Amino acid sequence: MNQGKIWTVVNPSVGLPLLLGSVTVIAILVHLALISHTTWFPAYWQGGLKKAAAIETSFVG
């Protein structure tokens, strides 16, 4: 199949913004799901992993 024929049905000035907009919306929804349904992701953004690593290395020495 030739995927280039899609532009004979959908105008690129309409299809490309719809495609890029839908990818953006999906990416935002995935990030919102990560933020609201996990405990590690907000801690990661706040630098929680660096603090945990610093505490872990202080006990080793």
Secondary structure, DSSP 4 states (H G I P E B T S, - for coil): --GGGGGGTS-HHHHHHHHHHHHHHHHHHHHHHHHHH-SHHHHHHTTHHHHHHHHHHHHH-
